[in-house]
Amino acid sequence: MVPRIAWLAARAPRDPHRAWEGYWKDIRTTGAGGQVLWDSASDAEREQYAEALRAHLDTSLPVIDVGCGNGSFTRWLAGIFPEALGIDVSPSAIARAEAEAAGLANVSFAVVDATEPGAEVSPYPGGCNVFVRGVLHVLPPRSRAQLAANVRTSVRGGRVFLTETNFPGSSLEYVERLGAAPGYIPAGLKRAIAGLPRPGHFGATERGAAFPADQWQLLADGPAVIHTVPAETAESTPIPGYFAVLQPRKGV
Ligand SMILES: C[S@@+](CC[C@H](N)C(=O)[O-])C[C@H]1O[C@@H](n2cnc3c(N)ncnc32)[C@H](O)[C@@H]1O
């Protein structure tokens, strides 16, 4: 199994933006049973976030879903906040998100590289919240820090909610958890291994490095469970994760 995974991973484009666009361009089905590994459309996963969002974020402000993909969570957030904007580096992801959200009045999308130095991720001068799911763990440390810096200048009084996979074992144990076995790799997992940047851990240590304590106040954090759909069936696989709620320190 290891040589097969190494062979697949060697095919992934080295340029991460090209990799994401190549991935999204070929996606035909999403949601439970769809082709997107992390898009399980799981109510159980959303419910675990709803309480923390309502407790810590100002729900009268808009929210930006950074790295929104096909916008599953953007649409869900639009039921909690007055307005939800999904941004993603991949034009094909945004096209798909727009199609899936057709008819929803308070949802919009834009192509933005959230890791570009100085990128303006928010069109809201009156402040906004930021939601991030499953983006930081696929970025290298420098890009994580740049994303955090861009978000920091954008929220203007709002707060950040992030949730990321934080699998404690090795890469091999991770793919086994996602259903890989000798002679078999689930289709959704295979597509991700062969096309996307390699995921890493994202827990309290990585959060502290990207969102340094002298600039960010940690309001809450703890374990989360991320639901994935590696085998393109309606059955989801839970992966251990980490969530945090942060706000920029004033006057820094
Ligand atoms: C694992 S997916 C998660 C998608 C979505 N947040 C969800 O949970 O369904 C990571 C997403 O981040 C996007 N992404 C990666 N790098 C980015 C960047 N520099 N700026 C904006 N989006 C980025 C990818 O295109 C992809 O849609």
The ligand as a MOL file (V3000), in Angstrom:
LIG
                    3D

  0  0  0     0  0            999 V3000
M  V30 BEGIN CTAB
M  V30 COUNTS 27 29 0 0 0
M  V30 BEGIN ATOM
M  V30 1 C -10.0200 20.8460 2.3590 0
M  V30 2 S -10.8290 22.0800 1.4320 0 CHG=1
M  V30 3 C -12.0620 22.6700 2.5670 0
M  V30 4 C -13.2170 23.3510 1.8720 0
M  V30 5 C -14.3190 23.9000 2.8030 0
M  V30 6 N -13.7650 24.7980 3.8040 0
M  V30 7 C -15.0690 22.7710 3.4730 0
M  V30 8 O -14.8050 22.4980 4.6400 0
M  V30 9 O -15.9270 22.1650 2.8000 0 CHG=-1
M  V30 10 C -9.6530 23.4090 1.4200 0
M  V30 11 C -10.1070 24.5820 0.5390 0
M  V30 12 O -9.1900 25.6680 0.7150 0
M  V30 13 C -8.9950 26.2750 -0.5440 0
M  V30 14 N -7.7220 26.9960 -0.5050 0
M  V30 15 C -6.4710 26.4620 -0.4810 0
M  V30 16 N -5.5380 27.4310 -0.4530 0
M  V30 17 C -6.2150 28.6150 -0.4410 0
M  V30 18 C -5.8110 29.9830 -0.4360 0
M  V30 19 N -4.5160 30.3080 -0.4590 0
M  V30 20 N -6.7660 30.9410 -0.4310 0
M  V30 21 C -8.0890 30.6060 -0.4440 0
M  V30 22 N -8.5280 29.3290 -0.4710 0
M  V30 23 C -7.6070 28.3380 -0.4670 0
M  V30 24 C -9.0300 25.1200 -1.5320 0
M  V30 25 O -9.2890 25.5150 -2.8670 0
M  V30 26 C -10.1420 24.2550 -0.9300 0
M  V30 27 O -11.3830 24.5860 -1.4750 0
M  V30 END ATOM
M  V30 BEGIN BOND
M  V30 1 1 1 2
M  V30 2 1 2 3
M  V30 3 1 2 10
M  V30 4 1 3 4
M  V30 5 1 4 5
M  V30 6 1 5 6
M  V30 7 1 5 7
M  V30 8 2 7 8
M  V30 9 1 7 9
M  V30 10 1 10 11
M  V30 11 1 11 12
M  V30 12 1 11 26
M  V30 13 1 12 13
M  V30 14 1 13 14
M  V30 15 1 13 24
M  V30 16 1 14 15
M  V30 17 1 14 23
M  V30 18 2 15 16
M  V30 19 1 16 17
M  V30 20 1 17 18
M  V30 21 2 17 23
M  V30 22 1 18 19
M  V30 23 2 18 20
M  V30 24 1 20 21
M  V30 25 2 21 22
M  V30 26 1 22 23
M  V30 27 1 24 25
M  V30 28 1 24 26
M  V30 29 1 26 27
M  V30 END BOND
M  V30 END CTAB
M  END
